[in-house]
């Protein structure tokens, strides 16, 4: 590869009437390769400080534009695991169960259990779960394992929870097989039929608090 021609034709390297692009590139390599100051470069190439500064700026901009093209991963989409990791037994435990982190859309995901109050302040967050883990076992571990310090609701108080959580005292989940999301009530019949739809519509309305807390 002819670096000089490449920088001239594609990345904007240029000189002046008295200075060739070859010298401009040499000035840049002299400064970058030897960690030289502008003043010492003036002595070496017999140009003024203003001229050297301008040539250095112009050459550096061209090199930066080139670097953005050629400094990149060999595997742009990271499809393959590097061989050095595959053959080194020290790293095997860290990749043993990585498939559990791949969600239904075939991308790395994480299942975060979180609770917030009606002021949109988080009162509990557990971000340690793989994306393929279902809500029910996450809930069970968080509630029953003391290390998570989950704020269990006192008698007579309740959490509003998603449909994937188990139904038990202190946790209110929506009815299955019944209209739930607010847009469903707006698109279809606006008449709420029965206590289950009424409960679900109220539940869905309050759900917006946690969604806003996450910026959904």
Secondary structure, DSSP 8 states (H G I E B T S, - for coil): --HHHHHHHHS-----SSS-HHHHHHHHHHHHHHT--HHHHHHHHT--HHHHHHHHHHHHHHHHHHHHHHSS-SSTT--S--HHHHS-GGGHHHHTTGGGGB-TTSSB-EEEEEEE-TTS-EEEEEEEEETTS-HHHHHHHHHH-GGG------TT--EE--TTS--BTTEE---TTS--SHHHHHHS--S--HHHHHHHHHHHHHHHHHHHHHT-
